[in-house]
Amino acid sequence: MDTPLTFALYFGNRGFFPEKLIAAARTELTGALGRLGYGTLLMDESLTRYGAIEGTEDGRKYARFLADHRGEYDGVILCLPNFGDETGAIAALAECGAPILIQAYPDQFGKMGFADRRDAFCGKFSVMDVFWQYGLPFTTLQPHVVAPSDPAFEANVRQFAAVCRVAGGMRRLTVGAIGARTTAFKTVRFDELTLQRYGITTETLDLSEVFLRVRDVKTTDGKYRAKAERLGNYVSWKGVPAGKLETLAKVGVALDDIVAECGLDCIAVHCWIEMERELGVAPCVLLSEMNDRGVVAACELDVCNAVPMVALRLASGRAATCLDWNNNYGDDPDKCILFHCGPVPQSLMAGKGRIVEHPMFAKSFGAGCGWGCNVGRIAPTAMTFASSRTAEGKLCCYLGQGEFTDDPIEEGFFGCAGVARIDRLQDALEYIGRNGYRHHVSVTAGHVAPALREAFTTYLGYTLTDLAR
């Protein structure tokens, strides 16, 4: 997430349109992207006329250029300073293996004569048409034509960058399912083979592996000391019995080691009831801390929410979390309370959390077994939400946007919660319930649904219901 994206730049030309526009576009586009913090990759200008692509042979040269630089670019920006050439474009980009943004320059009043007129407005359709004919996915954003100097261009590039992060990050994903699904939690069932068809590999580990690792962690280990210090500063431990921080730190070390050794991109943890009965702690705060530093972690073994959590984080550049669709908020039809016992990262919270004993476990198994519940409130912010399921060989998702408000939640409400306002919430809830989605939903800060929509449908092939529209 901290690595700047790099775009390969493609410039199209058609001979009887003004070629003088190509050199200006190469300079302007490269400069604009650099100022926005993106890297650029350009083919040597001397390899083709004016450094642009026109016809099949030029397209093949550009394809070889991309092949030589495979892995060095995250997306391609196909720039049309004039009408461009669709034959060269498909030859150049058919095997590029990355999202493609088609950007076309606008014409200007006073420059509509033959010596200056671009006609890229029209040429963009020709390129899109041929890409459609060949089945080559591409991205086009509004307005139809935009100059790199236009503020709309920055918004488009930011959105395209999010598309590239999601499409690139989700193509090869490894999720760790830590623990077995319990009989009572049929709602989190999923199909590993379906996920695999979408490039998502599931690695499963028994909770006994976690318990054995916890037993072997020594308080003299450097990793333990670092984890205990991190957790000690991360939340308030006032009133927590001695020894609970130590146990939670050991579990944290065990989970971190599993993530590193198995090369996991995210995890879903079977968080109750075995940990509470065997170790006397609830891992809520550990999942919060992992999410806060970018290790995506869902609770209740919900693999199908760990997956969209990764996508949400890639799109927003912010942490994500898994919550329950939990409570109505009075009689407001467009508000509800989203809640969980504590996996919410501190960066999404209104302040530092406070560790308490999980009241559900104290009631079920007696006092002392559920320390680790992280109490706090979600900060007011725009937000995007998503969830997924597997069914009949397809990975199906829904997607929407809303906001966390500053509406109060009474003091006695444990865990970490926020009031969400979502337009047409009742319609969304009915859709979710009627179509086999679970009671969990993944969220991140910011409105990034357009980028997720584009990545999911254009590049990843997910079946999407867009509740944001």
C-alpha positions as a Markdown table, in Angstrom:
| # | Residue | x | y | z |
|---|---|---|---|---|
| 1 | Met | 0.0 | 0.0 | 0.0 |
| 2 | Asp | 3.0 | 2.3 | 0.6 |
| 3 | Thr | 4.5 | 1.6 | -2.8 |
| 4 | Pro | 3.7 | 4.3 | -5.4 |
| 5 | Leu | 1.9 | 3.0 | -8.5 |
| 6 | Thr | 3.6 | 3.1 | -11.9 |
| 7 | Phe | 1.7 | 3.6 | -15.2 |
| 8 | Ala | 2.9 | 2.5 | -18.6 |
| 9 | Leu | 2.0 | 5.4 | -21.0 |
| 10 | Tyr | 0.8 | 4.7 | -24.5 |
| 11 | Phe | 0.3 | 7.5 | -27.1 |
| 12 | Gly | -1.9 | 6.9 | -30.1 |
| 13 | Asn | -1.6 | 8.7 | -33.5 |
| 14 | Arg | -3.3 | 8.7 | -36.9 |
| 15 | Gly | -1.2 | 10.1 | -39.7 |
| 16 | Phe | -3.5 | 12.7 | -41.2 |
| 17 | Phe | -4.3 | 14.3 | -37.8 |
| 18 | Pro | -1.9 | 16.8 | -36.2 |
| 19 | Glu | 1.2 | 14.9 | -35.1 |
| 20 | Lys | 2.6 | 18.0 | -33.3 |
| 21 | Leu | 0.1 | 17.2 | -30.5 |
| 22 | Ile | 2.0 | 14.0 | -29.6 |
| 23 | Ala | 5.2 | 15.6 | -28.2 |
| 24 | Ala | 3.1 | 18.0 | -26.1 |
| 25 | Ala | 1.0 | 15.2 | -24.7 |
| 26 | Arg | 4.1 | 13.1 | -23.8 |
| 27 | Thr | 5.4 | 16.0 | -21.7 |
| 28 | Glu | 2.1 | 17.1 | -20.2 |
| 29 | Leu | 0.9 | 13.6 | -19.2 |
| 30 | Thr | 4.2 | 12.6 | -17.7 |
| 31 | Gly | 4.4 | 15.8 | -15.7 |
| 32 | Ala | 0.9 | 15.6 | -14.5 |
| 33 | Leu | 1.3 | 12.1 | -13.2 |
| 34 | Gly | 4.6 | 12.9 | -11.6 |
| 35 | Arg | 3.0 | 15.8 | -9.7 |
| 36 | Leu | 0.3 | 13.4 | -8.4 |
| 37 | Gly | 2.9 | 11.0 | -7.1 |
| 38 | Tyr | 2.8 | 8.3 | -9.7 |
| 39 | Gly | 5.6 | 6.8 | -11.6 |
| 40 | Thr | 5.6 | 6.5 | -15.4 |
| 41 | Leu | 7.1 | 4.1 | -17.9 |
| 42 | Leu | 7.5 | 5.3 | -21.5 |
| 43 | Met | 8.8 | 3.5 | -24.6 |
| 44 | Asp | 11.8 | 5.1 | -26.3 |
| 45 | Glu | 10.5 | 8.0 | -28.4 |
| 46 | Ser | 12.9 | 7.1 | -31.3 |
| 47 | Leu | 11.3 | 3.6 | -31.9 |
| 48 | Thr | 8.2 | 5.0 | -33.7 |
| 49 | Arg | 7.2 | 8.1 | -35.5 |
| 50 | Tyr | 6.8 | 10.9 | -32.9 |
| 51 | Gly | 7.0 | 8.3 | -30.1 |
| 52 | Ala | 3.4 | 7.2 | -30.8 |
| 53 | Ile | 1.7 | 4.0 | -31.9 |
| 54 | Glu | 0.2 | 3.8 | -35.3 |
| 55 | Gly | -0.5 | 0.5 | -37.0 |
| 56 | Thr | 0.2 | -3.1 | -36.2 |
| 57 | Glu | 4.0 | -2.9 | -36.4 |
| 58 | Asp | 4.2 | -0.1 | -33.9 |
| 59 | Gly | 1.8 | -2.0 | -31.7 |
| 60 | Arg | 4.0 | -5.0 | -31.7 |
| 61 | Lys | 7.0 | -2.9 | -30.7 |
| 62 | Tyr | 5.0 | -1.5 | -27.8 |
| 63 | Ala | 3.9 | -5.0 | -26.8 |
| 64 | Arg | 7.5 | -6.1 | -26.7 |
| 65 | Phe | 8.3 | -3.1 | -24.6 |
| 66 | Leu | 5.7 | -4.1 | -22.1 |
| 67 | Ala | 6.8 | -7.7 | -22.1 |
| 68 | Asp | 10.4 | -6.5 | -21.3 |
| 69 | His | 9.0 | -4.5 | -18.3 |
| 70 | Arg | 6.4 | -7.0 | -17.0 |
| 71 | Gly | 6.0 | -6.5 | -13.3 |
| 72 | Glu | 7.2 | -2.9 | -13.4 |
| 73 | Tyr | 3.8 | -1.3 | -14.1 |
| 74 | Asp | 0.4 | -1.4 | -12.4 |
| 75 | Gly | -1.8 | -0.2 | -15.2 |
| 76 | Val | -1.7 | 1.4 | -18.7 |
| 77 | Ile | -2.9 | 4.8 | -19.6 |
| 78 | Leu | -3.8 | 4.9 | -23.3 |
| 79 | Cys | -3.6 | 8.5 | -24.3 |
| 80 | Leu | -5.2 | 9.9 | -27.4 |
| 81 | Pro | -3.8 | 13.3 | -28.3 |
| 82 | Asn | -5.6 | 13.0 | -31.6 |
| 83 | Phe | -8.0 | 10.4 | -33.1 |
| 84 | Gly | -5.5 | 7.6 | -32.7 |
| 85 | Asp | -5.3 | 4.2 | -34.3 |
| 86 | Glu | -7.3 | 1.3 | -33.0 |
| 87 | Thr | -5.4 | -1.4 | -34.9 |
| 88 | Gly | -2.1 | -0.5 | -33.3 |
| 89 | Ala | -3.8 | -0.2 | -29.9 |
| 90 | Ile | -5.1 | -3.8 | -29.9 |
| 91 | Ala | -1.8 | -5.1 | -31.1 |
| 92 | Ala | 0.0 | -3.2 | -28.4 |
| 93 | Leu | -2.2 | -4.0 | -25.4 |
| 94 | Ala | -3.9 | -7.3 | -26.0 |
| 95 | Glu | -1.5 | -9.0 | -23.7 |
| 96 | Cys | -0.6 | -6.2 | -21.3 |
| 97 | Gly | -2.0 | -8.0 | -18.3 |
| 98 | Ala | -3.1 | -4.9 | -16.4 |
| 99 | Pro | -6.0 | -2.5 | -16.3 |
| 100 | Ile | -6.2 | 0.1 | -19.2 |
| 101 | Leu | -7.5 | 3.6 | -18.8 |
| 102 | Ile | -8.4 | 5.2 | -22.1 |
| 103 | Gln | -7.9 | 9.0 | -21.9 |
| 104 | Ala | -8.6 | 11.3 | -24.8 |
| 105 | Tyr | -7.9 | 15.0 | -25.2 |
| 106 | Pro | -10.7 | 17.5 | -25.7 |
| 107 | Asp | -10.8 | 19.9 | -28.7 |
| 108 | Gln | -10.8 | 23.6 | -27.9 |
| 109 | Phe | -12.7 | 26.6 | -29.4 |
| 110 | Gly | -10.4 | 28.5 | -31.6 |
| 111 | Lys | -8.4 | 25.4 | -32.5 |
| 112 | Met | -11.0 | 23.5 | -34.6 |
| 113 | Gly | -9.3 | 23.9 | -38.0 |
| 114 | Phe | -7.6 | 21.0 | -39.7 |
| 115 | Ala | -4.1 | 22.0 | -38.5 |
| 116 | Asp | -5.2 | 21.8 | -34.8 |
| 117 | Arg | -8.4 | 19.7 | -34.5 |
| 118 | Arg | -7.9 | 16.5 | -32.5 |
| 119 | Asp | -11.1 | 14.5 | -33.0 |
| 120 | Ala | -10.0 | 12.3 | -30.1 |
| 121 | Phe | -13.6 | 12.5 | -28.9 |
| 122 | Cys | -14.5 | 10.4 | -31.9 |
| 123 | Gly | -11.3 | 8.3 | -31.9 |
| 124 | Lys | -11.9 | 7.1 | -28.4 |
| 125 | Phe | -15.0 | 5.3 | -29.6 |
| 126 | Ser | -13.0 | 3.4 | -32.2 |
| 127 | Val | -10.5 | 2.2 | -29.7 |
| 128 | Met | -13.2 | 1.1 | -27.3 |
| 129 | Asp | -15.2 | -0.6 | -30.0 |
| 130 | Val | -12.2 | -2.7 | -31.1 |
| 131 | Phe | -11.3 | -3.6 | -27.6 |
| 132 | Trp | -14.8 | -4.7 | -27.0 |
| 133 | Gln | -14.7 | -6.8 | -30.2 |
| 134 | Tyr | -11.5 | -8.5 | -29.0 |
| 135 | Gly | -12.8 | -9.0 | -25.4 |
| 136 | Leu | -10.0 | -6.8 | -23.9 |
| 137 | Pro | -11.2 | -5.1 | -20.7 |
| 138 | Phe | -10.6 | -1.4 | -20.3 |
| 139 | Thr | -11.7 | 1.5 | -18.1 |
| 140 | Thr | -13.3 | 4.7 | -19.3 |
| 141 | Leu | -14.3 | 7.5 | -16.9 |
| 142 | Gln | -16.3 | 10.7 | -17.2 |
| 143 | Pro | -16.0 | 13.2 | -18.8 |
| 144 | His | -15.5 | 11.4 | -22.1 |
| 145 | Val | -12.6 | 13.7 | -23.0 |
| 146 | Val | -10.3 | 15.4 | -20.4 |
| 147 | Ala | -6.9 | 17.1 | -20.5 |
| 148 | Pro | -4.3 | 16.3 | -17.9 |
| 149 | Ser | -4.5 | 19.9 | -16.8 |
| 150 | Asp | -8.1 | 19.5 | -15.9 |
| 151 | Pro | -9.0 | 18.9 | -12.2 |
| 152 | Ala | -11.3 | 16.1 | -13.4 |
| 153 | Phe | -8.2 | 14.3 | -14.7 |
| 154 | Glu | -6.7 | 14.0 | -11.2 |
| 155 | Ala | -10.0 | 12.5 | -9.9 |
| 156 | Asn | -10.0 | 10.0 | -12.8 |
| 157 | Val | -6.4 | 9.0 | -12.1 |
| 158 | Arg | -7.0 | 8.5 | -8.4 |
| 159 | Gln | -9.9 | 6.3 | -9.2 |
| 160 | Phe | -8.0 | 4.3 | -11.8 |
| 161 | Ala | -5.1 | 3.9 | -9.3 |
| 162 | Ala | -7.6 | 2.3 | -6.9 |
| 163 | Val | -8.9 | 0.1 | -9.6 |
| 164 | Cys | -5.3 | -1.0 | -10.3 |
| 165 | Arg | -4.6 | -1.7 | -6.7 |
| 166 | Val | -7.8 | -3.9 | -6.3 |
| 167 | Ala | -7.4 | -5.7 | -9.6 |
| 168 | Gly | -3.7 | -6.4 | -9.0 |
| 169 | Gly | -4.1 | -7.3 | -5.4 |
| 170 | Met | -7.1 | -9.6 | -5.7 |
| 171 | Arg | -5.8 | -11.7 | -8.7 |
| 172 | Arg | -3.6 | -13.8 | -6.5 |
| 173 | Leu | -4.7 | -13.8 | -2.9 |
| 174 | Thr | -4.1 | -16.2 | 0.0 |
| 175 | Val | -6.5 | -16.3 | 2.9 |
| 176 | Gly | -5.8 | -18.2 | 6.1 |
| 177 | Ala | -8.8 | -19.9 | 7.7 |
| 178 | Ile | -7.6 | -20.4 | 11.3 |
| 179 | Gly | -9.8 | -22.9 | 13.1 |
| 180 | Ala | -12.8 | -25.0 | 12.0 |
| 181 | Arg | -16.3 | -23.7 | 11.3 |
| 182 | Thr | -18.5 | -24.7 | 14.2 |
| 183 | Thr | -21.9 | -26.3 | 13.6 |
| 184 | Ala | -23.7 | -23.2 | 15.0 |
| 185 | Phe | -22.1 | -21.0 | 12.4 |
| 186 | Lys | -23.5 | -22.3 | 9.1 |
| 187 | Thr | -23.8 | -18.7 | 8.0 |
| 188 | Val | -20.0 | -18.5 | 7.3 |
| 189 | Arg | -19.9 | -21.6 | 5.0 |
| 190 | Phe | -18.0 | -21.1 | 1.7 |
| 191 | Asp | -16.6 | -23.0 | -1.2 |
| 192 | Glu | -12.8 | -23.1 | -1.4 |
| 193 | Leu | -12.9 | -24.4 | -5.0 |
| 194 | Thr | -15.0 | -21.4 | -6.1 |
| 195 | Leu | -12.6 | -19.0 | -4.5 |
| 196 | Gln | -9.7 | -20.8 | -6.2 |
| 197 | Arg | -11.3 | -20.2 | -9.6 |
| 198 | Tyr | -10.9 | -16.5 | -8.9 |
| 199 | Gly | -7.3 | -16.8 | -7.8 |
| 200 | Ile | -8.0 | -16.9 | -4.1 |
| 201 | Thr | -6.3 | -19.7 | -2.3 |
| 202 | Thr | -7.4 | -20.9 | 1.2 |
| 203 | Glu | -4.9 | -22.2 | 3.7 |
| 204 | Thr | -6.5 | -23.9 | 6.7 |
| 205 | Leu | -5.0 | -24.4 | 10.1 |
| 206 | Asp | -6.5 | -26.0 | 13.2 |
| 207 | Leu | -6.7 | -24.0 | 16.4 |
| 208 | Ser | -4.5 | -26.6 | 18.1 |
| 209 | Glu | -1.7 | -25.1 | 16.0 |
| 210 | Val | -2.3 | -21.7 | 17.6 |
| 211 | Phe | -2.5 | -23.2 | 21.1 |
| 212 | Leu | 0.8 | -25.1 | 20.6 |
| 213 | Arg | 2.5 | -22.0 | 19.3 |
| 214 | Val | 1.2 | -20.0 | 22.3 |
| 215 | Arg | 2.6 | -22.5 | 24.7 |
| 216 | Asp | 6.1 | -22.2 | 23.0 |
| 217 | Val | 6.3 | -18.4 | 23.1 |
| 218 | Lys | 8.7 | -17.3 | 25.8 |
| 219 | Thr | 8.3 | -13.9 | 27.6 |
| 220 | Thr | 12.0 | -13.4 | 27.0 |
| 221 | Asp | 11.6 | -13.5 | 23.2 |
| 222 | Gly | 12.1 | -10.3 | 21.4 |
| 223 | Lys | 8.9 | -10.8 | 19.4 |
| 224 | Tyr | 6.9 | -11.3 | 22.6 |
| 225 | Arg | 8.4 | -8.1 | 24.2 |
| 226 | Ala | 7.7 | -6.1 | 21.0 |
| 227 | Lys | 4.1 | -7.4 | 20.8 |
| 228 | Ala | 3.4 | -6.8 | 24.5 |
| 229 | Glu | 4.7 | -3.2 | 24.2 |
| 230 | Arg | 2.6 | -2.6 | 21.1 |
| 231 | Leu | -0.6 | -3.9 | 22.7 |
| 232 | Gly | 0.1 | -2.1 | 25.9 |
| 233 | Asn | 0.2 | 1.2 | 24.2 |
| 234 | Tyr | -2.5 | 0.4 | 21.7 |
| 235 | Val | -5.5 | 0.4 | 24.1 |
| 236 | Ser | -6.3 | 1.0 | 27.7 |
| 237 | Trp | -5.8 | -2.0 | 30.0 |
| 238 | Lys | -7.1 | -0.3 | 33.2 |
| 239 | Gly | -8.7 | -2.9 | 35.4 |
| 240 | Val | -7.5 | -5.9 | 33.3 |
| 241 | Pro | -6.2 | -8.8 | 35.5 |
| 242 | Ala | -2.5 | -9.5 | 35.5 |
| 243 | Gly | -1.5 | -12.1 | 33.0 |
| 244 | Lys | -4.2 | -11.4 | 30.4 |
| 245 | Leu | -2.0 | -9.0 | 28.4 |
| 246 | Glu | 0.7 | -11.6 | 28.5 |
| 247 | Thr | -1.5 | -14.3 | 27.1 |
| 248 | Leu | -2.9 | -12.0 | 24.4 |
| 249 | Ala | 0.6 | -11.0 | 23.4 |
| 250 | Lys | 1.5 | -14.6 | 23.0 |
| 251 | Val | -1.5 | -15.3 | 20.8 |
| 252 | Gly | -0.6 | -12.2 | 18.8 |
| 253 | Val | 2.9 | -13.5 | 18.2 |
| 254 | Ala | 1.5 | -16.9 | 17.2 |
| 255 | Leu | -0.9 | -15.3 | 14.6 |
| 256 | Asp | 1.9 | -13.1 | 13.2 |
| 257 | Asp | 4.1 | -16.1 | 12.8 |
| 258 | Ile | 1.4 | -18.1 | 11.0 |
| 259 | Val | 0.7 | -15.1 | 8.6 |
| 260 | Ala | 4.4 | -14.8 | 7.8 |
| 261 | Glu | 5.2 | -18.5 | 7.4 |
| 262 | Cys | 2.2 | -19.3 | 5.3 |
| 263 | Gly | 2.5 | -16.1 | 3.2 |
| 264 | Leu | -1.1 | -15.1 | 4.0 |
| 265 | Asp | -2.6 | -11.9 | 2.6 |
| 266 | Cys | -5.5 | -12.0 | 5.1 |
| 267 | Ile | -6.9 | -14.2 | 7.8 |
| 268 | Ala | -10.3 | -15.3 | 9.2 |
| 269 | Val | -10.1 | -16.5 | 12.8 |
| 270 | His | -12.3 | -18.9 | 14.7 |
| 271 | Cys | -12.4 | -16.6 | 17.7 |
| 272 | Trp | -14.8 | -18.4 | 20.0 |
| 273 | Ile | -15.4 | -20.5 | 22.1 |
| 274 | Glu | -12.2 | -22.6 | 22.2 |
| 275 | Met | -9.8 | -19.7 | 22.8 |
| 276 | Glu | -11.8 | -18.5 | 25.7 |
| 277 | Arg | -12.1 | -21.9 | 27.3 |
| 278 | Glu | -8.5 | -23.0 | 26.6 |
| 279 | Leu | -6.6 | -19.7 | 27.0 |
| 280 | Gly | -9.0 | -17.5 | 28.9 |
| 281 | Val | -8.9 | -14.6 | 26.4 |
| 282 | Ala | -10.9 | -13.3 | 23.5 |
| 283 | Pro | -8.8 | -12.2 | 20.5 |
| 284 | Cys | -10.9 | -9.2 | 19.6 |
| 285 | Val | -8.1 | -6.6 | 20.3 |
| 286 | Leu | -5.6 | -8.7 | 18.4 |
| 287 | Leu | -7.7 | -8.5 | 15.2 |
| 288 | Ser | -8.1 | -4.8 | 15.8 |
| 289 | Glu | -4.3 | -4.3 | 16.0 |
| 290 | Met | -3.6 | -6.4 | 13.0 |
| 291 | Asn | -6.2 | -4.6 | 10.9 |
| 292 | Asp | -4.7 | -1.3 | 12.0 |
| 293 | Arg | -1.2 | -2.2 | 10.7 |
| 294 | Gly | -2.5 | -3.6 | 7.4 |
| 295 | Val | -2.8 | -7.3 | 8.2 |
| 296 | Val | -6.5 | -7.9 | 7.2 |
| 297 | Ala | -8.2 | -10.0 | 9.9 |
| 298 | Ala | -11.9 | -11.1 | 10.0 |
| 299 | Cys | -13.5 | -12.8 | 13.0 |
| 300 | Glu | -15.8 | -15.8 | 13.3 |
| 301 | Leu | -14.0 | -17.6 | 10.5 |
| 302 | Asp | -15.7 | -15.4 | 7.9 |
| 303 | Val | -13.5 | -16.0 | 4.9 |
| 304 | Cys | -16.1 | -14.4 | 2.6 |
| 305 | Asn | -15.7 | -11.1 | 4.5 |
| 306 | Ala | -12.0 | -11.3 | 4.8 |
| 307 | Val | -11.8 | -11.3 | 1.0 |
| 308 | Pro | -13.8 | -8.0 | 0.5 |
| 309 | Met | -11.9 | -6.5 | 3.4 |
| 310 | Val | -8.8 | -6.8 | 1.4 |
| 311 | Ala | -10.5 | -5.2 | -1.6 |
| 312 | Leu | -11.8 | -2.3 | 0.5 |
| 313 | Arg | -8.4 | -1.7 | 2.0 |
| 314 | Leu | -6.8 | -1.7 | -1.4 |
| 315 | Ala | -9.3 | 0.7 | -2.8 |
| 316 | Ser | -9.3 | 3.2 | 0.0 |
| 317 | Gly | -5.7 | 3.0 | 1.2 |
| 318 | Arg | -7.3 | 2.8 | 4.7 |
| 319 | Ala | -7.9 | 0.0 | 7.2 |
| 320 | Ala | -11.0 | -2.2 | 6.9 |
| 321 | Thr | -13.0 | -4.1 | 9.4 |
| 322 | Cys | -15.8 | -6.7 | 9.7 |
| 323 | Leu | -18.9 | -5.7 | 11.5 |
| 324 | Asp | -22.4 | -7.1 | 12.3 |
| 325 | Trp | -25.6 | -5.6 | 10.8 |
| 326 | Asn | -26.6 | -5.5 | 14.4 |
| 327 | Asn | -29.4 | -3.1 | 15.6 |
| 328 | Asn | -32.0 | -0.7 | 14.3 |
| 329 | Tyr | -31.5 | 2.9 | 15.4 |
| 330 | Gly | -34.8 | 4.0 | 16.9 |
| 331 | Asp | -37.4 | 4.4 | 14.1 |
| 332 | Asp | -35.1 | 6.0 | 11.5 |
| 333 | Pro | -35.4 | 3.7 | 8.4 |
| 334 | Asp | -32.0 | 4.8 | 7.0 |
| 335 | Lys | -29.9 | 4.3 | 10.1 |
| 336 | Cys | -28.7 | 1.2 | 11.9 |
| 337 | Ile | -25.9 | 0.2 | 14.4 |
| 338 | Leu | -23.0 | -1.7 | 13.0 |
| 339 | Phe | -21.0 | -3.4 | 15.7 |
| 340 | His | -18.5 | -6.0 | 16.6 |
| 341 | Cys | -16.8 | -7.1 | 19.8 |
| 342 | Gly | -13.5 | -5.3 | 19.0 |
| 343 | Pro | -11.8 | -6.1 | 15.7 |
| 344 | Val | -12.3 | -2.4 | 14.6 |
| 345 | Pro | -8.8 | -0.8 | 13.9 |
| 346 | Gln | -8.0 | 2.2 | 16.0 |
| 347 | Ser | -7.6 | 4.3 | 12.9 |
| 348 | Leu | -11.4 | 4.0 | 12.3 |
| 349 | Met | -12.3 | 4.6 | 15.9 |
| 350 | Ala | -13.1 | 7.9 | 17.6 |
| 351 | Gly | -10.4 | 7.3 | 20.2 |
| 352 | Lys | -8.3 | 4.6 | 21.9 |
| 353 | Gly | -10.2 | 1.5 | 22.9 |
| 354 | Arg | -10.6 | 0.0 | 26.3 |
| 355 | Ile | -10.2 | -3.7 | 27.1 |
| 356 | Val | -13.0 | -5.4 | 29.1 |
| 357 | Glu | -14.1 | -8.9 | 29.7 |
| 358 | His | -16.5 | -10.1 | 26.9 |
| 359 | Pro | -19.9 | -10.2 | 28.7 |
| 360 | Met | -21.2 | -13.1 | 26.5 |
| 361 | Phe | -18.4 | -15.4 | 27.6 |
| 362 | Ala | -18.5 | -14.4 | 31.2 |
| 363 | Lys | -22.2 | -15.2 | 31.2 |
| 364 | Ser | -21.7 | -18.5 | 29.4 |
| 365 | Phe | -18.6 | -19.9 | 31.0 |
| 366 | Gly | -18.0 | -17.8 | 34.1 |
| 367 | Ala | -15.9 | -14.8 | 34.9 |
| 368 | Gly | -12.3 | -14.5 | 33.7 |
| 369 | Cys | -12.4 | -16.2 | 30.4 |
| 370 | Gly | -13.2 | -13.4 | 27.9 |
| 371 | Trp | -10.7 | -10.6 | 28.4 |
| 372 | Gly | -9.8 | -9.0 | 25.1 |
| 373 | Cys | -13.1 | -7.3 | 24.0 |
| 374 | Asn | -12.1 | -3.8 | 22.7 |
| 375 | Val | -14.7 | -1.2 | 23.6 |
| 376 | Gly | -15.0 | 2.1 | 21.7 |
| 377 | Arg | -16.9 | 3.9 | 19.0 |
| 378 | Ile | -16.4 | 4.2 | 15.3 |
| 379 | Ala | -15.5 | 7.7 | 14.2 |
| 380 | Pro | -17.9 | 9.7 | 12.0 |
| 381 | Thr | -16.8 | 9.3 | 8.3 |
| 382 | Ala | -17.9 | 8.5 | 4.9 |
| 383 | Met | -17.8 | 4.8 | 4.4 |
| 384 | Thr | -18.0 | 2.0 | 1.8 |
| 385 | Phe | -19.4 | -1.4 | 2.6 |
| 386 | Ala | -19.2 | -4.8 | 0.9 |
| 387 | Ser | -19.6 | -8.5 | 1.5 |
| 388 | Ser | -19.4 | -11.7 | -0.5 |
| 389 | Arg | -20.6 | -15.3 | -0.8 |
| 390 | Thr | -19.9 | -18.3 | -2.9 |
| 391 | Ala | -22.8 | -20.0 | -4.8 |
| 392 | Glu | -23.0 | -22.3 | -7.8 |
| 393 | Gly | -19.4 | -21.7 | -8.7 |
| 394 | Lys | -19.5 | -17.9 | -8.6 |
| 395 | Leu | -18.1 | -15.4 | -6.2 |
| 396 | Cys | -21.0 | -13.0 | -5.6 |
| 397 | Cys | -20.7 | -9.6 | -3.9 |
| 398 | Tyr | -22.7 | -6.6 | -2.9 |
| 399 | Leu | -21.4 | -3.1 | -2.6 |
| 400 | Gly | -22.7 | 0.1 | -1.2 |
| 401 | Gln | -21.9 | 3.5 | 0.4 |
| 402 | Gly | -23.0 | 5.5 | 3.4 |
| 403 | Glu | -21.6 | 7.3 | 6.4 |
| 404 | Phe | -20.9 | 6.7 | 10.0 |
| 405 | Thr | -22.7 | 9.6 | 11.9 |
| 406 | Asp | -22.0 | 11.2 | 15.2 |
| 407 | Asp | -25.3 | 10.0 | 16.7 |
| 408 | Pro | -24.8 | 8.7 | 20.2 |
| 409 | Ile | -24.9 | 5.1 | 21.3 |
| 410 | Glu | -25.8 | 4.5 | 25.0 |
| 411 | Glu | -23.0 | 3.7 | 27.4 |
| 412 | Gly | -24.1 | 0.2 | 28.2 |
| 413 | Phe | -23.5 | -0.9 | 24.6 |
| 414 | Phe | -20.4 | -3.1 | 24.7 |
| 415 | Gly | -17.8 | -3.7 | 22.0 |
| 416 | Cys | -17.1 | -1.2 | 19.2 |
| 417 | Ala | -20.0 | 0.3 | 17.3 |
| 418 | Gly | -21.1 | 3.2 | 15.1 |
| 419 | Val | -24.4 | 4.5 | 13.7 |
| 420 | Ala | -24.5 | 4.0 | 10.0 |
| 421 | Arg | -26.7 | 6.1 | 7.7 |
| 422 | Ile | -27.4 | 4.4 | 4.3 |
| 423 | Asp | -29.8 | 5.7 | 1.7 |
| 424 | Arg | -32.6 | 3.1 | 1.1 |
| 425 | Leu | -31.2 | 1.0 | 3.9 |
| 426 | Gln | -34.4 | -1.1 | 4.2 |
| 427 | Asp | -34.1 | -2.1 | 0.5 |
| 428 | Ala | -30.5 | -3.1 | 1.1 |
| 429 | Leu | -31.3 | -5.1 | 4.1 |
| 430 | Glu | -34.1 | -6.9 | 2.3 |
| 431 | Tyr | -31.8 | -7.7 | -0.6 |
| 432 | Ile | -29.0 | -9.0 | 1.7 |
| 433 | Gly | -31.4 | -11.2 | 3.6 |
| 434 | Arg | -33.2 | -12.7 | 0.6 |
| 435 | Asn | -30.0 | -13.5 | -1.3 |
| 436 | Gly | -28.0 | -15.6 | 1.1 |
| 437 | Tyr | -25.6 | -13.1 | 2.5 |
| 438 | Arg | -24.4 | -13.3 | 6.1 |
| 439 | His | -25.1 | -11.0 | 9.0 |
| 440 | His | -21.5 | -9.6 | 8.6 |
| 441 | Val | -20.5 | -6.7 | 6.5 |
| 442 | Ser | -17.0 | -5.3 | 5.7 |
| 443 | Val | -16.4 | -1.5 | 5.8 |
| 444 | Thr | -13.7 | 1.0 | 5.1 |
| 445 | Ala | -13.5 | 4.8 | 5.3 |
| 446 | Gly | -14.2 | 6.9 | 2.2 |
| 447 | His | -16.5 | 6.5 | -0.8 |
| 448 | Val | -14.6 | 4.1 | -3.1 |
| 449 | Ala | -17.5 | 2.1 | -4.5 |
| 450 | Pro | -16.9 | 3.3 | -8.1 |
| 451 | Ala | -13.3 | 1.9 | -8.1 |
| 452 | Leu | -14.5 | -1.4 | -6.6 |
| 453 | Arg | -17.3 | -1.7 | -9.0 |
| 454 | Glu | -14.9 | -1.3 | -11.9 |
| 455 | Ala | -12.3 | -3.7 | -10.6 |
| 456 | Phe | -14.9 | -6.4 | -9.6 |
| 457 | Thr | -16.8 | -6.4 | -12.8 |
| 458 | Thr | -14.4 | -5.3 | -15.5 |
| 459 | Tyr | -11.2 | -7.1 | -14.4 |
| 460 | Leu | -12.0 | -9.7 | -11.8 |
| 461 | Gly | -15.3 | -11.2 | -13.1 |
| 462 | Tyr | -17.1 | -11.1 | -9.8 |
| 463 | Thr | -20.9 | -11.2 | -9.8 |
| 464 | Leu | -21.9 | -7.8 | -8.3 |
| 465 | Thr | -25.0 | -6.2 | -7.0 |
| 466 | Asp | -24.4 | -2.5 | -6.6 |
| 467 | Leu | -26.4 | -1.1 | -3.7 |
| 468 | Ala | -24.7 | 2.3 | -4.1 |
| 469 | Arg | -26.6 | 3.0 | -7.3 |
